[in-house]
Amino acid sequence: VVDHTVGDVVQQLKHRISRLEGALLLEKMITKSGEKIFASNGKKADFHTIVKRCEDAGGSIATPRNPGENKAIQHFVKTFNTYTYLGIKESPIPGKFQFLDGTQLVYTNWYRNEPSGKGEE
């Protein structure tokens, strides 16, 4: 009986999460790529504030690892008509970049000679 009750609660929670995701999708506040969910409130903040807010929400700043994830991030750039921060930093080798945890990038989709360090990138 306990297992059946737990199963019912899990099913109800899955249903509620699905409804919330649907509502947020309608508001263009989240988008999906594979099993990942990308979210934004559209508000502007500095890089360090955004990293902290993402961590406080149980997530991390967006780091595109394939074309689908890049498209998900571009959704917010287009929706809010602004730049977005990525979880990428310059490595100790000038002109080379890595994820915030120091691991090497395996996917990029930058224009030639970018990022150049000029303007808002």
N, C-alpha and C positions, 0 to 999 in steps of 0.2 A: 504494500500500500504506500509506503514511504517513497519508493522508487517511482511509482506512478505519479505521486504528487509533485515530486521534484521535476519529473519530465514535463508535467503540465505547466509548472512555473517557468521552466526554461523555454517552453514553446510560447508562452504568453510574453515573456521578455523579448524573444526573437521577433515576435509580431510587433510589439511596441517600438523596438529599435527600427524595424523596417518602415513603420509609419513615420517615425521621426526623420529618418533618412530621406523618405519621399518628400516630406514637407520642406526639408532643407534643400533638396534638389530643385524644387519648384522656385525657391527663393534664390537660387544660384549661389548658395553659400557653401555647398560641398559638390564635389565631383569624384568619380571613381576611376581607377585604372587597375585592372586586375582585382586583387584582393585589398588594395590600398585605398583609403579614403583621404582625399585632400580637402581641407577646409580653410575658409577665410571669413573674417567678419568685415573685410573691406576697409578697415581703419588703417591709417598710416602710423608707423612707429619706427624707431631706429632698429638696427639689426639686433643688438643685444636684448632689447625688450621683446622682440618677436621670438627670438630663441627661447627666452625664459617663459613667455606665454605658451609656446608650443609644449615645452617640457611640463609646465604646470597643468596643462590639459591632458597629459599622458601621451603626448606625441612628440614629434620632432619637426624641425624646420624642413621644408620640402627639399629633396635631393633627387632630381630626375636620374633614373638609372636605365631608362629605355625610352623609345619614342612615345609610347602611350602615356607614361608618367610626365614626359615633357609637355604633351598635349593637355594633360589635366592641369598642369601649372599655368600654361598659356591661357586656359579658360579664365583664370582670375585676372590675368593681365588685360585681357579683352573686356571682361565684365566690368572691372573697376577702372579701366583706362589708366593704368599706372604700371610702374615697374614692380617687380617682386624680388624679394631676397631669396637666395638659395643657400643650402647648407654646404657651401663650398668656400674654400679659402686658398690663398696663394701658398704654395709649398715653400720650403726653404730655398728651393731652386727658383730664381726669378723667372716668371713667365710660365711656370708649371703650377697646376692646381690640384687640390685634393679635397676629400670630404673633411668635415670638421674633426672627425676622429682620427685623421691622419691617413686613412686608406686612400689608395690611388683611384682616380676616376676611371671608369670603364666605358662611360658614355658621355659624349658632349655633342651639342648641336649649335655651336657658336658660328657666327660669321667669321670670315677670314680675318686674321689679326685681332681677334677679340678673345677675351676681354683685354682692353688696352689700358685700362686705368684712367680713362678720360671720361668725364661726365658721370651720369648715374648708370651703373651697369648692374 
